[in-house]
Amino acid sequence: MDDPSRVLETAALIRGYLPELVPADEAKTIEQIVSHLLNSAEVDRSEIAGQLIQVLGSRARTRTWMRRVLDDEALRPPEVQDVEERGVDPIGTALPVRARRFKCPHGDFSWFRRTAAHTPPNCPDHNCALVAV
């Protein structure tokens, strides 16, 4: 089995992608289940990770997405794994920079900024600002 911490992080990340991976009504239901499991992860991380794998692994698109993220050393979503955004160094030269990860301070939601123009959303559970990690 994958490292429970990596599974929890991947589940926190997939929440924002569910509408792209499954029909809207399914996405809402799965998101609620994943949110509930992540917010109870302090109980038994291994057990919660197993439940998350079961829920997210039951659909081909979420299973494939989750496997691609877990196989990536940095746990990046598939479209970010090979993409870099453009940044500007202090003297104004455009340089490639990696997409940046933002997380809820409570650990139940994760998001990648794909370009400098994107503003991180608030955590859907706690309505708090995500912090850069």
N, CA, C and O of each residue as an XYZ file, in Angstrom:
532
protein
N       0.845     -1.194      0.000
C       0.000      0.000      0.000
C       0.884      1.249      0.000
O       1.978      1.256      0.564
N       0.395      2.274     -0.630
C       1.117      3.541     -0.659
C       1.200      4.135      0.740
O       0.386      3.824      1.610
N       2.190      4.990      0.944
C       2.362      5.701      2.207
C       1.078      6.469      2.525
O       0.631      7.266      1.700
N       0.471      6.251      3.699
C      -0.789      6.932      4.044
C      -0.713      8.449      3.918
O      -1.686      9.075      3.499
N       0.414      9.052      4.269
C       0.539     10.511      4.165
C       0.435     10.965      2.709
O      -0.178     11.993      2.421
N       1.028     10.205      1.800
C       0.961     10.540      0.381
C      -0.462     10.359     -0.156
O      -0.917     11.140     -0.991
N      -1.154      9.338      0.321
C      -2.547      9.119     -0.098
C      -3.425     10.265      0.395
O      -4.272     10.757     -0.350
N      -3.232     10.694      1.639
C      -4.028     11.800      2.184
C      -3.776     13.082      1.409
O      -4.713     13.824      1.113
N      -2.514     13.350      1.076
C      -2.187     14.556      0.305
C      -2.794     14.490     -1.091
O      -3.309     15.489     -1.591
N      -2.737     13.328     -1.717
C      -3.320     13.163     -3.050
C      -4.829     13.341     -2.999
O      -5.412     13.952     -3.895
N      -5.461     12.817     -1.971
C      -6.918     12.980     -1.816
C      -7.271     14.448     -1.597
O      -8.280     14.924     -2.118
N      -6.451     15.169     -0.831
C      -6.693     16.600     -0.629
C      -6.582     17.350     -1.947
O      -7.308     18.317     -2.178
N      -5.682     16.912     -2.806
C      -5.468     17.563     -4.098
C      -6.574     17.238     -5.104
O      -6.981     18.106     -5.876
N      -7.056     16.012     -5.101
C      -8.049     15.611     -6.110
C      -9.388     16.327     -5.927
O     -10.183     16.412     -6.864
N      -9.629     16.829     -4.748
C     -10.920     17.484     -4.477
C     -11.229     18.578     -5.491
O     -12.364     18.684     -5.956
N     -10.254     19.380     -5.833
C     -10.470     20.461     -6.787
C     -10.601     19.994     -8.231
O     -11.015     20.763     -9.098
N     -10.257     18.755     -8.489
C     -10.306     18.202     -9.851
C     -11.515     17.306    -10.088
O     -11.774     16.920    -11.228
N     -12.250     16.972     -9.057
C     -13.373     16.048     -9.213
C     -14.375     16.476    -10.278
O     -14.837     15.623    -11.036
N     -14.738     17.773    -10.376
C     -15.686     18.160    -11.426
C     -15.185     17.877    -12.849
O     -15.987     17.735    -13.772
N     -13.867     17.796    -13.024
C     -13.301     17.479    -14.336
C     -13.239     15.975    -14.584
O     -13.149     15.533    -15.729
N     -13.286     15.195    -13.511
C     -13.067     13.758    -13.617
C     -14.337     12.921    -13.623
O     -14.371     11.846    -14.220
N     -15.373     13.405    -12.966
C     -16.630     12.643    -12.869
C     -17.810     13.592    -13.060
O     -17.650     14.805    -12.924
N     -18.999     13.056    -13.375
C     -20.172     13.918    -13.523
C     -20.418     14.754    -12.257
O     -20.061     14.347    -11.152
N     -21.029     15.922    -12.440
C     -21.202     16.900    -11.360
C     -21.870     16.315    -10.113
O     -21.412     16.565     -8.997
N     -22.950     15.538    -10.288
C     -23.623     14.988     -9.108
C     -22.724     14.006     -8.368
O     -22.728     13.973     -7.138
N     -21.951     13.205     -9.103
C     -21.001     12.286     -8.485
C     -19.871     13.056     -7.810
O     -19.441     12.711     -6.709
N     -19.397     14.099     -8.482
C     -18.295     14.897     -7.933
C     -18.656     15.461     -6.576
O     -17.839     15.432     -5.655
N     -19.856     15.969     -6.440
C     -20.284     16.552     -5.171
C     -20.320     15.491     -4.069
O     -19.863     15.729     -2.951
N     -20.862     14.328     -4.395
C     -20.945     13.239     -3.409
C     -19.559     12.760     -3.012
O     -19.270     12.602     -1.826
N     -18.703     12.528     -3.995
C     -17.343     12.061     -3.710
C     -16.586     13.108     -2.914
O     -15.868     12.770     -1.972
N     -16.735     14.372     -3.277
C     -16.045     15.457     -2.567
C     -16.455     15.483     -1.095
O     -15.614     15.688     -0.220
N     -17.738     15.277     -0.820
C     -18.218     15.260      0.571
C     -17.619     14.086      1.349
O     -17.224     14.232      2.506
N     -17.559     12.921      0.698
C     -16.975     11.744      1.357
C     -15.490     11.966      1.629
O     -15.008     11.701      2.730
N     -14.768     12.454      0.618
C     -13.329     12.695      0.776
C     -13.083     13.747      1.857
O     -12.189     13.586      2.687
N     -13.866     14.812      1.850
C     -13.742     15.857      2.869
C     -13.942     15.277      4.269
O     -13.159     15.544      5.180
N     -14.987     14.489      4.425
C     -15.275     13.872      5.729
C     -14.108     12.983      6.172
O     -13.672     13.050      7.322
N     -13.610     12.155      5.259
C     -12.501     11.264      5.611
C     -11.246     12.052      5.964
O     -10.577     11.737      6.948
N     -10.920     13.067      5.178
C      -9.722     13.855      5.468
C      -9.826     14.597      6.794
O      -8.829     14.762      7.498
N     -11.017     15.040      7.131
C     -11.192     15.756      8.390
C     -11.247     14.825      9.592
O     -11.268     15.289     10.732
N     -11.271     13.524      9.354
C     -11.216     12.557     10.456
C      -9.921     11.752     10.395
O      -9.792     10.727     11.064
N      -8.975     12.210      9.602
C      -7.733     11.469      9.369
C      -6.843     11.359     10.596
O      -5.936     10.527     10.617
N      -7.070     12.154     11.594
C      -6.243     12.070     12.798
C      -6.540     10.803     13.588
O      -5.739     10.389     14.426
N      -7.690     10.185     13.323
C      -8.084      8.973     14.044
C      -7.123      7.834     13.725
O      -6.460      7.322     14.628
N      -7.034      7.436     12.491
C      -6.137      6.374     12.046
C      -5.800      6.626     10.590
O      -6.576      6.288      9.696
N      -4.641      7.219     10.355
C      -4.255      7.640      9.013
C      -4.222      6.471      8.025
O      -4.612      6.629      6.868
N      -3.763      5.313      8.466
C      -3.703      4.151      7.576
C      -5.097      3.690      7.175
O      -5.347      3.375      6.011
N      -5.989      3.653      8.132
C      -7.365      3.225      7.841
C      -8.053      4.232      6.912
O      -8.729      3.842      5.960
N      -7.880      5.518      7.192
C      -8.479      6.563      6.352
C      -7.896      6.498      4.947
O      -8.628      6.631      3.967
N      -6.582      6.292      4.838
C      -5.945      6.183      3.521
C      -6.542      5.013      2.743
O      -6.802      5.139      1.546
N      -6.759      3.891      3.398
C      -7.374      2.742      2.742
C      -8.776      3.045      2.248
O      -9.160      2.626      1.156
N      -9.540      3.773      3.049
C     -10.901      4.143      2.651
C     -10.871      5.116      1.471
O     -11.698      5.026      0.563
N      -9.923      6.034      1.492
C      -9.796      6.985      0.382
C      -9.430      6.267     -0.918
O      -9.964      6.584     -1.980
N      -8.526      5.307     -0.827
C      -8.153      4.522     -2.007
C      -9.372      3.766     -2.528
O      -9.575      3.669     -3.738
N     -10.169      3.238     -1.631
C     -11.365      2.501     -2.036
C     -12.361      3.420     -2.739
O     -12.885      3.068     -3.796
N     -12.628      4.589     -2.167
C     -13.594      5.531     -2.756
C     -13.087      6.062     -4.095
O     -13.808      6.029     -5.092
N     -11.856      6.546     -4.117
C     -11.318      7.165     -5.331
C     -10.898      6.131     -6.372
O     -10.836      6.435     -7.564
N     -10.613      4.927     -5.927
C     -10.221      3.869     -6.849
C     -11.391      3.169     -7.510
O     -11.192      2.349     -8.406
N     -12.599      3.473     -7.089
C     -13.774      2.785     -7.638
C     -14.213      3.345     -8.988
O     -15.087      2.769     -9.637
N     -13.624      4.453     -9.418
C     -13.946      5.059    -10.712
C     -12.662      5.140    -11.531
O     -11.618      5.548    -11.022
N     -12.744      4.754    -12.792
C     -11.543      4.663    -13.631
C     -10.778      5.984    -13.702
O      -9.554      5.995    -13.564
N     -11.478      7.089    -13.913
C     -10.777      8.374    -14.102
C     -10.124      8.868    -12.815
O      -9.011      9.394    -12.851
N     -10.803      8.704    -11.675
C     -10.193      9.129    -10.408
C      -9.063      8.176    -10.027
O      -8.051      8.608     -9.475
N      -9.225      6.895    -10.313
C      -8.173      5.911    -10.017
C      -6.915      6.228    -10.836
O      -5.810      6.228    -10.293
N      -7.074      6.494    -12.128
C      -5.935      6.805    -12.993
C      -5.260      8.105    -12.554
O      -4.034      8.175    -12.474
N      -6.065      9.133    -12.270
C      -5.531     10.425    -11.841
C      -4.742     10.245    -10.545
O      -3.622     10.740    -10.414
N      -5.334      9.536     -9.601
C      -4.696      9.330     -8.302
C      -3.374      8.559     -8.457
O      -2.385      8.897     -7.806
N      -3.353      7.539     -9.306
C      -2.131      6.759     -9.516
C      -1.037      7.627    -10.127
O       0.125      7.523     -9.735
N      -1.393      8.477    -11.078
C      -0.393      9.353    -11.701
C       0.208     10.314    -10.675
O       1.410     10.581    -10.702
N      -0.620     10.829     -9.778
C      -0.118     11.740     -8.742
C       0.758     10.975     -7.756
O       1.841     11.441     -7.401
N       0.303      9.811     -7.313
C       1.090      9.032     -6.354
C       2.426      8.580     -6.951
O       3.408      8.428     -6.224
N       2.466      8.367     -8.261
C       3.711      7.964     -8.920
C       4.678      9.126     -9.112
O       5.852      8.909     -9.410
N       4.204     10.343     -8.948
C       5.045     11.525     -9.075
C       5.699     11.818     -7.722
O       5.008     11.935     -6.710
N       6.998     11.933     -7.705
C       7.721     12.148     -6.446
C       7.202     13.359     -5.665
O       7.122     13.319     -4.438
N       6.849     14.428     -6.374
C       6.400     15.668     -5.735
C       4.879     15.730     -5.550
O       4.360     16.749     -5.094
N       4.157     14.655     -5.897
C       2.689     14.608     -5.765
C       2.010     15.770     -6.487
O       1.166     16.469     -5.925
N       2.400     15.955     -7.738
C       1.804     17.021     -8.540
C       0.707     16.451     -9.428
O       0.796     15.300     -9.854
N      -0.327     17.240     -9.715
C      -1.373     16.777    -10.638
C      -0.778     16.562    -12.028
O       0.213     17.200    -12.384
N      -1.375     15.669    -12.811
C      -0.803     15.320    -14.116
C      -0.474     16.511    -15.014
O       0.587     16.527    -15.637
N      -1.349     17.497    -15.093
C      -1.097     18.608    -16.013
C      -0.004     19.547    -15.513
O       0.453     20.403    -16.271
N       0.420     19.414    -14.285
C       1.468     20.271    -13.726
C       2.818     19.555    -13.724
O       3.860     20.202    -13.619
N       2.808     18.238    -13.840
C       4.045     17.468    -13.706
C       5.139     17.904    -14.663
O       6.312     17.903    -14.290
N       4.792     18.273    -15.876
C       5.811     18.665    -16.836
C       5.697     20.116    -17.288
O       6.397     20.537    -18.209
N       4.834     20.868    -16.656
C       4.591     22.242    -17.072
C       5.247     23.190    -16.084
O       5.199     22.975    -14.873
N       5.848     24.220    -16.602
C       6.401     25.267    -15.756
C       5.717     26.569    -16.113
O       5.351     26.798    -17.266
N       5.547     27.420    -15.114
C       4.981     28.740    -15.392
C       6.126     29.729    -15.546
O       7.256     29.434    -15.158
N       5.851     30.870    -16.095
C       6.881     31.885    -16.268
C       6.858     32.832    -15.085
O       5.795     33.275    -14.650
N       8.021     33.134    -14.576
C       8.167     34.096    -13.502
C       9.144     35.176    -13.944
O       9.673     35.120    -15.054
N       9.379     36.139    -13.096
C      10.302     37.218    -13.413
C      11.302     37.329    -12.272
O      10.918     37.402    -11.105
N      12.585     37.340    -12.614
C      13.596     37.490    -11.571
C      13.707     38.968    -11.185
O      13.095     39.818    -11.833
N      14.469     39.284    -10.153
C      14.537     40.674     -9.671
C      14.960     41.707    -10.719
O      14.615     42.880    -10.582
N      15.693     41.309    -11.757
C      16.100     42.299    -12.758
C      15.171     42.284    -13.976
O      15.454     42.953    -14.970
N      14.083     41.541    -13.914
C      13.077     41.584    -14.958
C      13.187     40.554    -16.058
O      12.459     40.640    -17.047
N      14.072     39.581    -15.920
C      14.223     38.542    -16.929
C      13.222     37.417    -16.667
O      13.089     36.948    -15.536
N      12.522     36.988    -17.709
C      11.574     35.888    -17.557
C      12.338     34.591    -17.345
O      13.240     34.260    -18.114
N      11.975     33.864    -16.305
C      12.613     32.592    -15.977
C      11.547     31.529    -15.738
O      10.453     31.850    -15.273
N      11.849     30.267    -16.048
C      10.890     29.215    -15.723
C      10.874     28.967    -14.217
O      11.928     28.910    -13.583
N       9.701     28.820    -13.655
C       9.550     28.469    -12.241
C       8.509     27.363    -12.149
O       7.598     27.297    -12.974
N       8.633     26.520    -11.178
C       7.690     25.417    -11.015
C       6.346     25.928    -10.506
O       6.262     26.935     -9.803
N       5.298     25.198    -10.884
C       3.972     25.516    -10.357
C       4.040     25.388     -8.841
O       4.751     24.529     -8.319
N       3.313     26.225     -8.144
C       3.412     26.285     -6.684
C       2.217     25.638     -6.013
O       1.077     25.835     -6.434
N       2.478     24.859     -4.960
C       1.435     24.184     -4.192
C       0.970     25.088     -3.051
O       1.772     25.744     -2.387
N      -0.341     25.103     -2.845
C      -0.963     25.797     -1.716
C      -1.811     24.780     -0.965
O      -2.439     23.918     -1.579
N      -1.831     24.876      0.356
C      -2.585     23.929      1.176
C      -3.400     24.650      2.234
O      -3.051     25.737      2.693
N      -4.498     24.006      2.604
C      -5.255     24.462      3.763
C      -4.392     24.211      4.993
O      -3.757     23.159      5.077
N      -4.344     25.128      5.944
C      -3.561     24.899      7.160
C      -4.021     23.658      7.929
O      -3.267     23.113      8.735
N      -5.258     23.211      7.683
C      -5.793     22.028      8.350
C      -5.480     20.750      7.585
O      -5.753     19.656      8.079
N      -4.906     20.871      6.374
C      -4.431     19.728      5.610
C      -5.452     18.969      4.786
O      -5.147     17.886      4.287
N      -6.657     19.502      4.628
C      -7.690     18.734      3.929
C      -7.975     19.217      2.512
O      -8.861     18.677      1.851
N      -7.246     20.221      2.031
C      -7.435     20.721      0.670
C      -6.089     21.217      0.167
O      -5.353     21.887      0.891
N      -5.775     20.883     -1.077
C      -4.516     21.273     -1.680
C      -4.798     21.748     -3.099
O      -5.734     21.270     -3.740
N      -3.988     22.692     -3.595
C      -4.234     23.296     -4.904
C      -2.913     23.755     -5.494
O      -2.035     24.216     -4.764
N      -2.761     23.636     -6.802
C      -1.563     24.115     -7.488
C      -1.885     25.346     -8.306
O      -2.867     25.377     -9.048
N      -1.047     26.361     -8.163
C      -1.156     27.547     -9.015
C      -0.404     27.233    -10.301
O       0.805     27.004    -10.282
N      -1.124     27.223    -11.416
C      -0.533     26.856    -12.698
C       0.153     28.035    -13.371
O       1.113     27.852    -14.118
N      -0.332     29.236    -13.111
C       0.316     30.434    -13.635
C       0.280     31.493    -12.542
O      -0.517     31.409    -11.607
N       1.139     32.478    -12.664
C       1.198     33.554    -11.675
C      -0.101     34.352    -11.633
O      -0.371     35.038    -10.647
N      -0.902     34.270    -12.679
C      -2.158     35.015    -12.736
C      -3.269     34.375    -11.904
O      -4.257     35.037    -11.587
N      -3.123     33.096    -11.546
C      -4.158     32.417    -10.758
C      -4.043     32.758     -9.281
O      -2.951     32.765     -8.714
N      -5.170     33.036     -8.675
C      -5.229     33.305     -7.242
C      -5.742     32.062     -6.532
O      -6.760     31.503     -6.941
N      -5.068     31.617     -5.484
C      -5.532     30.426     -4.779
C      -6.948     30.619     -4.222
O      -7.277     31.695     -3.722
N      -7.777     29.586     -4.307
C      -9.107     29.679     -3.711
C      -9.006     29.528     -2.198
O      -7.943     29.189     -1.678
N     -10.086     29.774     -1.501
C     -10.144     29.465     -0.075
C     -10.443     27.981      0.088
O     -10.978     27.348     -0.822
N     -10.106     27.435      1.226
C     -10.436     26.047      1.528
C     -11.957     25.909      1.560
O     -12.628     26.698      2.226
N     -12.517     24.915      0.850
C     -13.971     24.761      0.842
C     -14.547     24.314      2.183
O     -15.738     24.508      2.428
N     -13.740     23.727      3.048
C     -14.237     23.282      4.358
C     -14.135     24.357      5.429
O     -15.049     24.526      6.237
N     -13.021     25.082      5.432
C     -12.761     26.031      6.513
C     -12.865     27.490      6.084
O     -12.756     28.391      6.915
N     -13.074     27.725      4.794
C     -13.167     29.077      4.228
C     -11.974     29.941      4.645
O     -12.111     31.147      4.852
N     -10.809     29.311      4.763
C      -9.608     30.055      5.114
C      -8.684     30.098      3.902
O      -8.811     29.290      2.982
N      -7.770     31.032      3.913
C      -6.812     31.161      2.827
C      -5.867     29.975      2.818
O      -5.457     29.478      3.867
N      -5.529     29.530      1.615
C      -4.524     28.474      1.481
C      -3.156     29.104      1.630
O      -2.963     30.264      1.268
N      -2.204     28.353      2.160
C      -0.846     28.865      2.352
C       0.105     28.152      1.395
O      -0.051     26.963      1.117
N       1.079     28.886      0.900
C       2.087     28.319      0.000
C       2.982     27.361      0.756
O       3.388     27.631      1.886
N       3.288     26.234      0.122
C       4.211     25.255      0.739
C       5.327     24.941     -0.223
O       6.209     24.143      0.094
